[in-house]
């Protein structure tokens, strides 16, 4: 495996250092972070095994939570 030297700001270095796990290299940290962010097309078909009833229940719960969140707090 080849290597490249890159320059990062002190802020970026400290941010990477904070989330670096024991035994993990900075390359490992960067790869872990990059792999987390998937594209929208990676999600296509992800719910293929969920039936219509489960989807409707899920959407009802989302709507209920949204309405509850939008209601002004009572004093």
PQR file with spaces between the fields and no chain letter, atoms N, CA, C, O and H, PARSE charges and radii, in Angstrom:
ATOM       1  N    UNK     1       0.850   -1.172    0.000 -0.4000 1.5000
ATOM       2  CA   UNK     1       0.000    0.000    0.000 -0.0000 2.0000
ATOM       3  C    UNK     1       0.896    1.236    0.000  0.5500 1.7000
ATOM       4  O    UNK     1       1.810    1.351    0.817 -0.5500 1.4000
ATOM       5  N    UNK     2       0.627    2.151   -0.916 -0.4000 1.5000
ATOM       6  CA   UNK     2       1.392    3.385   -0.987 -0.0000 2.0000
ATOM       7  C    UNK     2       0.928    4.377    0.068  0.5500 1.7000
ATOM       8  O    UNK     2      -0.114    4.189    0.695 -0.5500 1.4000
ATOM       9  H    UNK     2      -0.115    2.057   -1.579  0.4000 1.0000
ATOM      10  N    UNK     3       1.689    5.408    0.253 -0.4000 1.5000
ATOM      11  CA   UNK     3       1.327    6.452    1.212 -0.0000 2.0000
ATOM      12  C    UNK     3       1.458    7.811    0.548  0.5500 1.7000
ATOM      13  O    UNK     3       2.251    7.993   -0.375 -0.5500 1.4000
ATOM      14  H    UNK     3       2.536    5.561   -0.256  0.4000 1.0000
ATOM      15  N    UNK     4       0.677    8.752    1.026 -0.4000 1.5000
ATOM      16  CA   UNK     4       0.735   10.149    0.596 -0.0000 2.0000
ATOM      17  C    UNK     4       0.765   11.010    1.838  0.5500 1.7000
ATOM      18  O    UNK     4       0.151   10.673    2.850 -0.5500 1.4000
ATOM      19  H    UNK     4       0.033    8.604    1.777  0.4000 1.0000
ATOM      20  N    UNK     5       1.460   12.096    1.768 -0.4000 1.5000
ATOM      21  CA   UNK     5       1.486   13.052    2.866 -0.0000 2.0000
ATOM      22  C    UNK     5       0.482   14.144    2.545  0.5500 1.7000
ATOM      23  O    UNK     5       0.472   14.687    1.440 -0.5500 1.4000
ATOM      24  H    UNK     5       1.959   12.370    0.946  0.4000 1.0000
ATOM      25  N    UNK     6      -0.373   14.465    3.529 -0.4000 1.5000
ATOM      26  CA   UNK     6      -1.351   15.531    3.335 -0.0000 2.0000
ATOM      27  C    UNK     6      -1.184   16.551    4.455  0.5500 1.7000
ATOM      28  O    UNK     6      -0.633   16.244    5.512 -0.5500 1.4000
ATOM      29  H    UNK     6      -0.365   14.023    4.427  0.4000 1.0000
ATOM      30  N    UNK     7      -1.655   17.737    4.219 -0.4000 1.5000
ATOM      31  CA   UNK     7      -1.619   18.786    5.223 -0.0000 2.0000
ATOM      32  C    UNK     7      -3.046   19.046    5.676  0.5500 1.7000
ATOM      33  O    UNK     7      -3.949   19.206    4.855 -0.5500 1.4000
ATOM      34  H    UNK     7      -2.103   17.987    3.360  0.4000 1.0000
ATOM      35  N    UNK     8      -3.241   19.087    6.983 -0.4000 1.5000
ATOM      36  CA   UNK     8      -4.554   19.424    7.540 -0.0000 2.0000
ATOM      37  C    UNK     8      -4.349   20.543    8.554  0.5500 1.7000
ATOM      38  O    UNK     8      -3.263   20.701    9.111 -0.5500 1.4000
ATOM      39  H    UNK     8      -2.507   18.957    7.650  0.4000 1.0000
ATOM      40  N    UNK     9      -5.385   21.299    8.780 -0.4000 1.5000
ATOM      41  CA   UNK     9      -5.298   22.370    9.771 -0.0000 2.0000
ATOM      42  C    UNK     9      -5.192   21.755   11.163  0.5500 1.7000
ATOM      43  O    UNK     9      -5.504   20.580   11.359 -0.5500 1.4000
ATOM      44  H    UNK     9      -6.267   21.170    8.327  0.4000 1.0000
ATOM      45  N    UNK    10      -4.755   22.547   12.108 -0.4000 1.5000
ATOM      46  CA   UNK    10      -4.671   22.094   13.492 -0.0000 2.0000
ATOM      47  C    UNK    10      -6.060   21.703   13.997  0.5500 1.7000
ATOM      48  O    UNK    10      -6.212   20.729   14.734 -0.5500 1.4000
ATOM      49  H    UNK    10      -4.501   23.501   11.948  0.4000 1.0000
ATOM      50  N    UNK    11      -7.068   22.471   13.591 -0.4000 1.5000
ATOM      51  CA   UNK    11      -8.450   22.167   13.982 -0.0000 2.0000
ATOM      52  C    UNK    11      -8.878   20.787   13.465  0.5500 1.7000
ATOM      53  O    UNK    11      -9.489   20.009   14.198 -0.5500 1.4000
ATOM      54  H    UNK    11      -6.945   23.262   12.992  0.4000 1.0000
ATOM      55  N    UNK    12      -8.554   20.490   12.203 -0.4000 1.5000
ATOM      56  CA   UNK    12      -8.908   19.193   11.621 -0.0000 2.0000
ATOM      57  C    UNK    12      -8.155   18.066   12.323  0.5500 1.7000
ATOM      58  O    UNK    12      -8.731   17.016   12.610 -0.5500 1.4000
ATOM      59  H    UNK    12      -8.058   21.122   11.608  0.4000 1.0000
ATOM      60  N    UNK    13      -6.879   18.278   12.598 -0.4000 1.5000
ATOM      61  CA   UNK    13      -6.071   17.274   13.294 -0.0000 2.0000
ATOM      62  C    UNK    13      -6.659   16.969   14.669  0.5500 1.7000
ATOM      63  O    UNK    13      -6.789   15.807   15.054 -0.5500 1.4000
ATOM      64  H    UNK    13      -6.411   19.130   12.365  0.4000 1.0000
ATOM      65  N    UNK    14      -7.013   18.021   15.405 -0.4000 1.5000
ATOM      66  CA   UNK    14      -7.565   17.829   16.754 -0.0000 2.0000
ATOM      67  C    UNK    14      -8.921   17.138   16.702  0.5500 1.7000
ATOM      68  O    UNK    14      -9.242   16.337   17.580 -0.5500 1.4000
ATOM      69  H    UNK    14      -6.907   18.965   15.093  0.4000 1.0000
ATOM      70  N    UNK    15      -9.723   17.440   15.675 -0.4000 1.5000
ATOM      71  CA   UNK    15     -11.019   16.781   15.521 -0.0000 2.0000
ATOM      72  C    UNK    15     -10.824   15.289   15.254  0.5500 1.7000
ATOM      73  O    UNK    15     -11.525   14.455   15.828 -0.5500 1.4000
ATOM      74  H    UNK    15      -9.463   18.090   14.962  0.4000 1.0000
ATOM      75  N    UNK    16      -9.873   14.955   14.384 -0.4000 1.5000
ATOM      76  CA   UNK    16      -9.581   13.548   14.105 -0.0000 2.0000
ATOM      77  C    UNK    16      -9.041   12.851   15.348  0.5500 1.7000
ATOM      78  O    UNK    16      -9.397   11.709   15.638 -0.5500 1.4000
ATOM      79  H    UNK    16      -9.304   15.632   13.917  0.4000 1.0000
ATOM      80  N    UNK    17      -8.188   13.544   16.069 -0.4000 1.5000
ATOM      81  CA   UNK    17      -7.597   12.977   17.282 -0.0000 2.0000
ATOM      82  C    UNK    17      -8.667   12.653   18.326  0.5500 1.7000
ATOM      83  O    UNK    17      -8.575   11.647   19.029 -0.5500 1.4000
ATOM      84  H    UNK    17      -7.899   14.472   15.833  0.4000 1.0000
ATOM      85  N    UNK    18      -9.694   13.526   18.418 -0.4000 1.5000
ATOM      86  CA   UNK    18     -10.771   13.302   19.397 -0.0000 2.0000
ATOM      87  C    UNK    18     -11.581   12.047   19.101  0.5500 1.7000
ATOM      88  O    UNK    18     -12.046   11.375   20.022 -0.5500 1.4000
ATOM      89  H    UNK    18      -9.769   14.343   17.846  0.4000 1.0000
ATOM      90  N    UNK    19     -11.752   11.728   17.819 -0.4000 1.5000
ATOM      91  CA   UNK    19     -12.596   10.579   17.485 -0.0000 2.0000
ATOM      92  C    UNK    19     -11.791    9.328   17.152  0.5500 1.7000
ATOM      93  O    UNK    19     -12.358    8.280   16.840 -0.5500 1.4000
ATOM      94  H    UNK    19     -11.374   12.274   17.071  0.4000 1.0000
ATOM      95  N    UNK    20     -10.487    9.442   17.219 -0.4000 1.5000
ATOM      96  CA   UNK    20      -9.598    8.308   16.938 -0.0000 2.0000
ATOM      97  C    UNK    20      -9.750    7.272   18.047  0.5500 1.7000
ATOM      98  O    UNK    20      -9.689    7.595   19.234 -0.5500 1.4000
ATOM      99  H    UNK    20     -10.026   10.292   17.472  0.4000 1.0000
ATOM     100  N    UNK    21      -9.947    6.041   17.642 -0.4000 1.5000
ATOM     101  CA   UNK    21     -10.113    4.942   18.595 -0.0000 2.0000
ATOM     102  C    UNK    21      -8.762    4.320   18.918  0.5500 1.7000
ATOM     103  O    UNK    21      -7.819    4.437   18.135 -0.5500 1.4000
ATOM     104  H    UNK    21      -9.997    5.779   16.678  0.4000 1.0000
ATOM     105  N    UNK    22      -8.663    3.658   20.068 -0.4000 1.5000
ATOM     106  CA   UNK    22      -7.389    3.007   20.412 -0.0000 2.0000
ATOM     107  C    UNK    22      -6.957    2.020   19.323  0.5500 1.7000
ATOM     108  O    UNK    22      -7.757    1.210   18.855 -0.5500 1.4000
ATOM     109  H    UNK    22      -9.429    3.563   20.704  0.4000 1.0000
ATOM     110  N    UNK    23      -5.711    2.098   18.936 -0.4000 1.5000
ATOM     111  CA   UNK    23      -5.172    1.202   17.927 -0.0000 2.0000
ATOM     112  C    UNK    23      -5.505    1.588   16.492  0.5500 1.7000
ATOM     113  O    UNK    23      -5.120    0.890   15.554 -0.5500 1.4000
ATOM     114  H    UNK    23      -5.061    2.756   19.316  0.4000 1.0000
ATOM     115  N    UNK    24      -6.210    2.684   16.320 -0.4000 1.5000
ATOM     116  CA   UNK    24      -6.636    3.120   15.006 -0.0000 2.0000
ATOM     117  C    UNK    24      -5.657    4.167   14.470  0.5500 1.7000
ATOM     118  O    UNK    24      -5.238    5.062   15.205 -0.5500 1.4000
ATOM     119  H    UNK    24      -6.523    3.251   17.082  0.4000 1.0000
ATOM     120  N    UNK    25      -5.301    4.056   13.210 -0.4000 1.5000
ATOM     121  CA   UNK    25      -4.444    5.062   12.584 -0.0000 2.0000
ATOM     122  C    UNK    25      -5.315    6.214   12.085  0.5500 1.7000
ATOM     123  O    UNK    25      -6.538    6.088   12.022 -0.5500 1.4000
ATOM     124  H    UNK    25      -5.641    3.330   12.614  0.4000 1.0000
ATOM     125  N    UNK    26      -4.690    7.329   11.733 -0.4000 1.5000
ATOM     126  CA   UNK    26      -5.451    8.437   11.168 -0.0000 2.0000
ATOM     127  C    UNK    26      -6.074    8.026    9.836  0.5500 1.7000
ATOM     128  O    UNK    26      -7.176    8.465    9.509 -0.5500 1.4000
ATOM     129  H    UNK    26      -3.697    7.431   11.784  0.4000 1.0000
ATOM     130  N    UNK    27      -5.389    7.200    9.076 -0.4000 1.5000
ATOM     131  CA   UNK    27      -5.964    6.682    7.830 -0.0000 2.0000
ATOM     132  C    UNK    27      -7.234    5.891    8.122  0.5500 1.7000
ATOM     133  O    UNK    27      -8.226    6.015    7.404 -0.5500 1.4000
ATOM     134  H    UNK    27      -4.494    6.843    9.342  0.4000 1.0000
ATOM     135  N    UNK    28      -7.204    5.076    9.182 -0.4000 1.5000
ATOM     136  CA   UNK    28      -8.386    4.308    9.575 -0.0000 2.0000
ATOM     137  C    UNK    28      -9.549    5.237    9.924  0.5500 1.7000
ATOM     138  O    UNK    28     -10.690    4.992    9.532 -0.5500 1.4000
ATOM     139  H    UNK    28      -6.398    4.975    9.766  0.4000 1.0000
ATOM     140  N    UNK    29      -9.245    6.312   10.670 -0.4000 1.5000
ATOM     141  CA   UNK    29     -10.285    7.267   11.067 -0.0000 2.0000
ATOM     142  C    UNK    29     -10.917    7.893    9.829  0.5500 1.7000
ATOM     143  O    UNK    29     -12.141    7.949    9.708 -0.5500 1.4000
ATOM     144  H    UNK    29      -8.318    6.511   10.989  0.4000 1.0000
ATOM     145  N    UNK    30     -10.081    8.360    8.916 -0.4000 1.5000
ATOM     146  CA   UNK    30     -10.579    9.009    7.707 -0.0000 2.0000
ATOM     147  C    UNK    30     -11.430    8.043    6.888  0.5500 1.7000
ATOM     148  O    UNK    30     -12.505    8.415    6.417 -0.5500 1.4000
ATOM     149  H    UNK    30      -9.087    8.314    9.013  0.4000 1.0000
ATOM     150  N    UNK    31     -10.968    6.826    6.717 -0.4000 1.5000
ATOM     151  CA   UNK    31     -11.735    5.841    5.943 -0.0000 2.0000
ATOM     152  C    UNK    31     -13.062    5.514    6.622  0.5500 1.7000
ATOM     153  O    UNK    31     -14.082    5.359    5.951 -0.5500 1.4000
ATOM     154  H    UNK    31     -10.095    6.524    7.099  0.4000 1.0000
ATOM     155  N    UNK    32     -13.052    5.410    7.948 -0.4000 1.5000
ATOM     156  CA   UNK    32     -14.283    5.139    8.684 -0.0000 2.0000
ATOM     157  C    UNK    32     -15.285    6.267    8.466  0.5500 1.7000
ATOM     158  O    UNK    32     -16.472    6.012    8.262 -0.5500 1.4000
ATOM     159  H    UNK    32     -12.223    5.536    8.494  0.4000 1.0000
ATOM     160  N    UNK    33     -14.822    7.494    8.508 -0.4000 1.5000
ATOM     161  CA   UNK    33     -15.714    8.629    8.324 -0.0000 2.0000
ATOM     162  C    UNK    33     -16.232    8.717    6.890  0.5500 1.7000
ATOM     163  O    UNK    33     -17.404    9.024    6.672 -0.5500 1.4000
ATOM     164  H    UNK    33     -13.858    7.701    8.675  0.4000 1.0000
ATOM     165  N    UNK    34     -15.391    8.459    5.941 -0.4000 1.5000
ATOM     166  CA   UNK    34     -15.792    8.526    4.535 -0.0000 2.0000
ATOM     167  C    UNK    34     -16.794    7.430    4.208  0.5500 1.7000
ATOM     168  O    UNK    34     -17.735    7.665    3.449 -0.5500 1.4000
ATOM     169  H    UNK    34     -14.438    8.210    6.118  0.4000 1.0000
ATOM     170  N    UNK    35     -16.616    6.259    4.754 -0.4000 1.5000
ATOM     171  CA   UNK    35     -17.528    5.145    4.460 -0.0000 2.0000
ATOM     172  C    UNK    35     -18.898    5.359    5.082  0.5500 1.7000
ATOM     173  O    UNK    35     -19.882    4.808    4.589 -0.5500 1.4000
ATOM     174  H    UNK    35     -15.851    6.068    5.370  0.4000 1.0000
ATOM     175  N    UNK    36     -18.992    6.150    6.158 -0.4000 1.5000
ATOM     176  CA   UNK    36     -20.267    6.423    6.809 -0.0000 2.0000
ATOM     177  C    UNK    36     -21.210    7.173    5.889  0.5500 1.7000
ATOM     178  O    UNK    36     -22.417    6.932    5.917 -0.5500 1.4000
ATOM     179  H    UNK    36     -18.192    6.597    6.559  0.4000 1.0000
ATOM     180  N    UNK    37     -20.692    8.068    5.083 -0.4000 1.5000
ATOM     181  CA   UNK    37     -21.511    8.940    4.266 -0.0000 2.0000
ATOM     182  C    UNK    37     -21.785    8.271    2.931  0.5500 1.7000
ATOM     183  O    UNK    37     -20.968    8.302    2.010 -0.5500 1.4000
ATOM     184  H    UNK    37     -19.712    8.265    5.060  0.4000 1.0000
ATOM     185  N    UNK    38     -22.948    7.672    2.860 -0.4000 1.5000
ATOM     186  CA   UNK    38     -23.326    6.964    1.640 -0.0000 2.0000
ATOM     187  C    UNK    38     -24.136    7.882    0.747  0.5500 1.7000
ATOM     188  O    UNK    38     -24.712    8.867    1.210 -0.5500 1.4000
ATOM     189  H    UNK    38     -23.612    7.647    3.608  0.4000 1.0000
ATOM     190  N    UNK    39     -24.175    7.564   -0.501 -0.4000 1.5000
ATOM     191  CA   UNK    39     -24.970    8.329   -1.447 -0.0000 2.0000
ATOM     192  C    UNK    39     -26.432    7.932   -1.368  0.5500 1.7000
ATOM     193  O    UNK    39     -26.765    6.876   -0.830 -0.5500 1.4000
ATOM     194  H    UNK    39     -23.707    6.765   -0.877  0.4000 1.0000
ATOM     195  N    UNK    40     -27.292    8.763   -1.893 -0.4000 1.5000
ATOM     196  CA   UNK    40     -28.726    8.506   -1.877 -0.0000 2.0000
ATOM     197  C    UNK    40     -29.079    7.204   -2.594  0.5500 1.7000
ATOM     198  O    UNK    40     -29.973    6.479   -2.158 -0.5500 1.4000
ATOM     199  H    UNK    40     -27.021    9.621   -2.330  0.4000 1.0000
ATOM     200  N    UNK    41     -28.395    6.912   -3.669 -0.4000 1.5000
ATOM     201  CA   UNK    41     -28.693    5.692   -4.427 -0.0000 2.0000
ATOM     202  C    UNK    41     -28.359    4.421   -3.627  0.5500 1.7000
ATOM     203  O    UNK    41     -28.905    3.357   -3.920 -0.5500 1.4000
ATOM     204  H    UNK    41     -27.669    7.502   -4.022  0.4000 1.0000
ATOM     205  N    UNK    42     -27.487    4.514   -2.639 -0.4000 1.5000
ATOM     206  CA   UNK    42     -27.187    3.356   -1.796 -0.0000 2.0000
ATOM     207  C    UNK    42     -28.396    2.941   -0.968  0.5500 1.7000
ATOM     208  O    UNK    42     -28.465    1.812   -0.480 -0.5500 1.4000
ATOM     209  H    UNK    42     -27.044    5.378   -2.401  0.4000 1.0000
ATOM     210  N    UNK    43     -29.347    3.854   -0.812 -0.4000 1.5000
ATOM     211  CA   UNK    43     -30.536    3.565   -0.011 -0.0000 2.0000
ATOM     212  C    UNK    43     -31.680    2.987   -0.836  0.5500 1.7000
ATOM     213  O    UNK    43     -32.671    2.518   -0.276 -0.5500 1.4000
ATOM     214  H    UNK    43     -29.292    4.770   -1.209  0.4000 1.0000
ATOM     215  N    UNK    44     -31.556    3.015   -2.150 -0.4000 1.5000
ATOM     216  CA   UNK    44     -32.614    2.498   -3.020 -0.0000 2.0000
ATOM     217  C    UNK    44     -32.881    1.029   -2.710  0.5500 1.7000
ATOM     218  O    UNK    44     -31.962    0.209   -2.719 -0.5500 1.4000
ATOM     219  H    UNK    44     -30.751    3.395   -2.606  0.4000 1.0000
ATOM     220  N    UNK    45     -34.135    0.702   -2.437 -0.4000 1.5000
ATOM     221  CA   UNK    45     -34.526   -0.676   -2.174 -0.0000 2.0000
ATOM     222  C    UNK    45     -34.270   -1.157   -0.762  0.5500 1.7000
ATOM     223  O    UNK    45     -34.490   -2.330   -0.461 -0.5500 1.4000
ATOM     224  H    UNK    45     -34.881    1.367   -2.429  0.4000 1.0000
ATOM     225  N    UNK    46     -33.810   -0.275    0.111 -0.4000 1.5000
ATOM     226  CA   UNK    46     -33.430   -0.706    1.461 -0.0000 2.0000
ATOM     227  C    UNK    46     -34.644   -1.225    2.252  0.5500 1.7000
ATOM     228  O    UNK    46     -34.482   -2.040    3.161 -0.5500 1.4000
ATOM     229  H    UNK    46     -33.631    0.678   -0.133  0.4000 1.0000
ATOM     230  N    UNK    47     -35.849   -0.762    1.916 -0.4000 1.5000
ATOM     231  CA   UNK    47     -37.054   -1.199    2.615 -0.0000 2.0000
ATOM     232  C    UNK    47     -37.826   -2.237    1.809  0.5500 1.7000
ATOM     233  O    UNK    47     -39.038   -2.361    1.986 -0.5500 1.4000
ATOM     234  H    UNK    47     -35.980   -0.100    1.178  0.4000 1.0000
ATOM     235  N    UNK    48     -37.183   -2.967    0.953 -0.4000 1.5000
ATOM     236  CA   UNK    48     -37.877   -3.902    0.064 -0.0000 2.0000
ATOM     237  C    UNK    48     -38.649   -4.992    0.806  0.5500 1.7000
ATOM     238  O    UNK    48     -39.609   -5.537    0.260 -0.5500 1.4000
ATOM     239  H    UNK    48     -36.198   -2.866    0.809  0.4000 1.0000
ATOM     240  N    UNK    49     -38.257   -5.318    2.026 -0.4000 1.5000
ATOM     241  CA   UNK    49     -38.913   -6.403    2.759 -0.0000 2.0000
ATOM     242  C    UNK    49     -39.926   -5.911    3.794  0.5500 1.7000
ATOM     243  O    UNK    49     -40.377   -6.692    4.633 -0.5500 1.4000
ATOM     244  H    UNK    49     -37.478   -4.875    2.469  0.4000 1.0000
ATOM     245  N    UNK    50     -40.285   -4.640    3.746 -0.4000 1.5000
ATOM     246  CA   UNK    50     -41.254   -4.083    4.689 -0.0000 2.0000
ATOM     247  C    UNK    50     -42.604   -3.985    3.984  0.5500 1.7000
ATOM     248  O    UNK    50     -42.712   -3.441    2.885 -0.5500 1.4000
ATOM     249  H    UNK    50     -39.920   -4.006    3.065  0.4000 1.0000
ATOM     250  N    UNK    51     -43.636   -4.528    4.646 -0.4000 1.5000
ATOM     251  CA   UNK    51     -44.950   -4.544    4.001 -0.0000 2.0000
ATOM     252  C    UNK    51     -45.676   -3.209    4.172  0.5500 1.7000
ATOM     253  O    UNK    51     -45.245   -2.346    4.937 -0.5500 1.4000
ATOM     254  H    UNK    51     -43.548   -4.970    5.538  0.4000 1.0000
ATOM     255  N    UNK    52     -46.783   -3.055    3.445 -0.4000 1.5000
ATOM     256  CA   UNK    52     -47.521   -1.793    3.431 -0.0000 2.0000
ATOM     257  C    UNK    52     -48.041   -1.406    4.810  0.5500 1.7000
ATOM     258  O    UNK    52     -48.054   -0.223    5.151 -0.5500 1.4000
ATOM     259  H    UNK    52     -47.133   -3.756    2.824  0.4000 1.0000
ATOM     260  N    UNK    53     -48.467   -2.375    5.603 -0.4000 1.5000
ATOM     261  CA   UNK    53     -48.976   -2.093    6.943 -0.0000 2.0000
ATOM     262  C    UNK    53     -47.884   -1.506    7.823  0.5500 1.7000
ATOM     263  O    UNK    53     -48.120   -0.534    8.542 -0.5500 1.4000
ATOM     264  H    UNK    53     -48.456   -3.336    5.326  0.4000 1.0000
ATOM     265  N    UNK    54     -46.698   -2.082    7.774 -0.4000 1.5000
ATOM     266  CA   UNK    54     -45.573   -1.565    8.566 -0.0000 2.0000
ATOM     267  C    UNK    54     -45.193   -0.151    8.130  0.5500 1.7000
ATOM     268  O    UNK    54     -44.872    0.696    8.964 -0.5500 1.4000
ATOM     269  H    UNK    54     -46.506   -2.871    7.190  0.4000 1.0000
ATOM     270  N    UNK    55     -45.229    0.096    6.838 -0.4000 1.5000
ATOM     271  CA   UNK    55     -44.911    1.433    6.327 -0.0000 2.0000
ATOM     272  C    UNK    55     -45.951    2.436    6.811  0.5500 1.7000
ATOM     273  O    UNK    55     -45.600    3.528    7.256 -0.5500 1.4000
ATOM     274  H    UNK    55     -45.489   -0.592    6.161  0.4000 1.0000
ATOM     275  N    UNK    56     -47.224    2.074    6.728 -0.4000 1.5000
ATOM     276  CA   UNK    56     -48.278    2.988    7.163 -0.0000 2.0000
ATOM     277  C    UNK    56     -48.183    3.260    8.661  0.5500 1.7000
ATOM     278  O    UNK    56     -48.379    4.397    9.089 -0.5500 1.4000
ATOM     279  H    UNK    56     -47.510    1.186    6.367  0.4000 1.0000
ATOM     280  N    UNK    57     -47.887    2.239    9.469 -0.4000 1.5000
ATOM     281  CA   UNK    57     -47.707    2.430   10.914 -0.0000 2.0000
ATOM     282  C    UNK    57     -46.543    3.380   11.187  0.5500 1.7000
ATOM     283  O    UNK    57     -46.631    4.252   12.051 -0.5500 1.4000
ATOM     284  H    UNK    57     -47.728    1.315    9.122  0.4000 1.0000
ATOM     285  N    UNK    58     -45.470    3.203   10.452 -0.4000 1.5000
ATOM     286  CA   UNK    58     -44.297    4.056   10.599 -0.0000 2.0000
ATOM     287  C    UNK    58     -44.641    5.505   10.257  0.5500 1.7000
ATOM     288  O    UNK    58     -44.278    6.427   10.988 -0.5500 1.4000
ATOM     289  H    UNK    58     -45.399    2.495    9.750  0.4000 1.0000
ATOM     290  N    UNK    59     -45.345    5.696    9.137 -0.4000 1.5000
ATOM     291  CA   UNK    59     -45.708    7.041    8.715 -0.0000 2.0000
ATOM     292  C    UNK    59     -46.685    7.697    9.695  0.5500 1.7000
ATOM     293  O    UNK    59     -46.585    8.897    9.950 -0.5500 1.4000
ATOM     294  H    UNK    59     -45.640    4.947    8.543  0.4000 1.0000
ATOM     295  N    UNK    60     -47.627    6.926   10.246 -0.4000 1.5000
ATOM     296  CA   UNK    60     -48.543    7.466   11.251 -0.0000 2.0000
ATOM     297  C    UNK    60     -47.774    7.962   12.468  0.5500 1.7000
ATOM     298  O    UNK    60     -48.075    9.031   13.000 -0.5500 1.4000
ATOM     299  H    UNK    60     -47.708    5.951   10.039  0.4000 1.0000
ATOM     300  N    UNK    61     -46.795    7.200   12.907 -0.4000 1.5000
ATOM     301  CA   UNK    61     -45.989    7.594   14.068 -0.0000 2.0000
ATOM     302  C    UNK    61     -45.186    8.857   13.769  0.5500 1.7000
ATOM     303  O    UNK    61     -45.053    9.725   14.631 -0.5500 1.4000
ATOM     304  H    UNK    61     -46.551    6.332   12.475  0.4000 1.0000
ATOM     305  N    UNK    62     -44.663    8.962   12.577 -0.4000 1.5000
ATOM     306  CA   UNK    62     -43.911   10.166   12.178 -0.0000 2.0000
ATOM     307  C    UNK    62     -44.846   11.380   12.186  0.5500 1.7000
ATOM     308  O    UNK    62     -44.490   12.443   12.694 -0.5500 1.4000
ATOM     309  H    UNK    62     -44.771    8.257   11.877  0.4000 1.0000
ATOM     310  N    UNK    63     -46.040   11.212   11.618 -0.4000 1.5000
ATOM     311  CA   UNK    63     -47.002   12.320   11.585 -0.0000 2.0000
ATOM     312  C    UNK    63     -47.397   12.733   12.999  0.5500 1.7000
ATOM     313  O    UNK    63     -47.484   13.924   13.299 -0.5500 1.4000
ATOM     314  H    UNK    63     -46.330   10.349   11.205  0.4000 1.0000
ATOM     315  N    UNK    64     -47.637   11.749   13.872 -0.4000 1.5000
ATOM     316  CA   UNK    64     -48.005   12.055   15.256 -0.0000 2.0000
ATOM     317  C    UNK    64     -46.886   12.828   15.947  0.5500 1.7000
ATOM     318  O    UNK    64     -47.136   13.836   16.608 -0.5500 1.4000
ATOM     319  H    UNK    64     -47.566   10.781   13.629  0.4000 1.0000
ATOM     320  N    UNK    65     -45.659   12.355   15.794 -0.4000 1.5000
ATOM     321  CA   UNK    65     -44.516   13.012   16.427 -0.0000 2.0000
ATOM     322  C    UNK    65     -44.326   14.420   15.870  0.5500 1.7000
ATOM     323  O    UNK    65     -43.985   15.342   16.612 -0.5500 1.4000
ATOM     324  H    UNK    65     -45.455   11.536   15.257  0.4000 1.0000
ATOM     325  N    UNK    66     -44.545   14.589   14.566 -0.4000 1.5000
ATOM     326  CA   UNK    66     -44.390   15.906   13.946 -0.0000 2.0000
ATOM     327  C    UNK    66     -45.421   16.888   14.510  0.5500 1.7000
ATOM     328  O    UNK    66     -45.091   18.028   14.838 -0.5500 1.4000
ATOM     329  H    UNK    66     -44.822   13.841   13.963  0.4000 1.0000
ATOM     330  N    UNK    67     -46.675   16.430   14.620 -0.4000 1.5000
ATOM     331  CA   UNK    67     -47.720   17.301   15.173 -0.0000 2.0000
ATOM     332  C    UNK    67     -47.398   17.669   16.617  0.5500 1.7000
ATOM     333  O    UNK    67     -47.552   18.825   17.012 -0.5500 1.4000
ATOM     334  H    UNK    67     -46.943   15.504   14.354  0.4000 1.0000
ATOM     335  N    UNK    68     -46.958   16.704   17.395 -0.4000 1.5000
ATOM     336  CA   UNK    68     -46.609   16.953   18.792 -0.0000 2.0000
ATOM     337  C    UNK    68     -45.466   17.954   18.899  0.5500 1.7000
ATOM     338  O    UNK    68     -45.477   18.827   19.767 -0.5500 1.4000
ATOM     339  H    UNK    68     -46.834   15.766   17.074  0.4000 1.0000
ATOM     340  N    UNK    69     -44.502   17.829   18.034 -0.4000 1.5000
ATOM     341  CA   UNK    69     -43.342   18.720   18.051 -0.0000 2.0000
ATOM     342  C    UNK    69     -43.728   20.143   17.677  0.5500 1.7000
ATOM     343  O    UNK    69     -43.196   21.108   18.225 -0.5500 1.4000
ATOM     344  H    UNK    69     -44.493   17.120   17.329  0.4000 1.0000
ATOM     345  N    UNK    70     -44.670   20.263   16.726 -0.4000 1.5000
ATOM     346  CA   UNK    70     -45.074   21.591   16.244 -0.0000 2.0000
ATOM     347  C    UNK    70     -45.993   22.316   17.202  0.5500 1.7000
ATOM     348  O    UNK    70     -46.118   23.537   17.103 -0.5500 1.4000
ATOM     349  H    UNK    70     -45.102   19.479   16.280  0.4000 1.0000
ATOM     350  N    UNK    71     -46.647   21.621   18.132 -0.4000 1.5000
ATOM     351  CA   UNK    71     -47.556   22.267   19.064 -0.0000 2.0000
ATOM     352  C    UNK    71     -46.766   23.189   20.002  0.5500 1.7000
ATOM     353  O    UNK    71     -45.701   22.809   20.488 -0.5500 1.4000
ATOM     354  H    UNK    71     -46.546   20.630   18.213  0.4000 1.0000
ATOM     355  N    UNK    72     -47.279   24.385   20.256 -0.4000 1.5000
ATOM     356  CA   UNK    72     -46.585   25.277   21.184 -0.0000 2.0000
ATOM     357  C    UNK    72     -46.649   24.710   22.604  0.5500 1.7000
ATOM     358  O    UNK    72     -47.624   24.060   22.980 -0.5500 1.4000
ATOM     359  H    UNK    72     -48.144   24.694   19.861  0.4000 1.0000
ATOM     360  N    UNK    73     -45.618   24.961   23.370 -0.4000 1.5000
ATOM     361  CA   UNK    73     -45.578   24.478   24.747 -0.0000 2.0000
ATOM     362  C    UNK    73     -46.627   25.206   25.572  0.5500 1.7000
ATOM     363  O    UNK    73     -46.796   26.421   25.461 -0.5500 1.4000
ATOM     364  H    UNK    73     -44.826   25.489   23.064  0.4000 1.0000
ATOM     365  N    UNK    74     -47.329   24.439   26.403 -0.4000 1.5000
ATOM     366  CA   UNK    74     -48.335   25.023   27.285 -0.0000 2.0000
ATOM     367  C    UNK    74     -47.657   25.473   28.563  0.5500 1.7000
ATOM     368  O    UNK    74     -46.790   24.785   29.103 -0.5500 1.4000
ATOM     369  H    UNK    74     -47.191   23.452   26.493  0.4000 1.0000
ATOM     370  N    UNK    75     -48.069   26.650   29.042 -0.4000 1.5000
ATOM     371  CA   UNK    75     -47.469   27.187   30.270 -0.0000 2.0000
ATOM     372  C    UNK    75     -48.276   26.820   31.480  0.5500 1.7000
ATOM     373  O    UNK    75     -47.916   27.189   32.597 -0.5500 1.4000
ATOM     374  H    UNK    75     -48.773   27.209   28.604  0.4000 1.0000
